[in-house]
Amino acid sequence: MLKSTTTSFILFLILLLAASQTFAGIAVLEKLKTESIIFKATGEGVYSDDSSMGSAQKKLMAKRAATVDAYRKLLEKVNEIEVNSESRLEDLLIKHDEVTVRVSGFIRGAQIIDVRTERDGVVEVDVMMELGKDFYDIFKPYIR
C-alpha cells in the first residue's frame, strides 16, 4: 500500500516540496502529521453548439472540459496562482484591460467521484485527492 501511494504521488511530491517553503505549505505539512487532508473541486463544461458534432461527441467533449476544469481548480487549491494584469489608459479612460491567470503544476492520484449533467447542458465533474499520514512520512526528510 505504501509503495503504491509513493508511486501515485511522486510528481505531487515535487509540487508540495515547492509549496512547503511557503507558510501555507508548512501548515499543510503540519496537519498531515496527524490527519488526512482531502482536496475537492468541481469543474464545469458545456455542450458545444457545433452542428457538425454528434450528440455523443458533444457529451464527451463537455465531460472532458469539466474534468480539465476540475483538475485546474484542484491544482489552484494546492499551488500558487500567478495573476498578471495590464491596463492602458488614454485621456484617463481605460482603453485596454487584460488580466491573465495561470496555474502550473502536477496533479497525480486525483479521482473522479461524481459526474452530473444538468438540464441546461452543463456537465459537472467532482474530483478529490487525499493525502494521508503515510504521505507526510515520505515527505518528512525534505522539510527544512
PyMOL commands that set and color helices and strands:
alter all, ss='L'
color gray80, all
select helices_A, chain A and resi 2-8+10-19+23-32+55-78+133-142
alter helices_A, ss='H'
color red, helices_A
select strands_A, chain A and resi 37-46+82-90+93-102+111-117+122-131
alter strands_A, ss='S'
color yellow, strands_A
deselect
rebuild
show_as cartoon
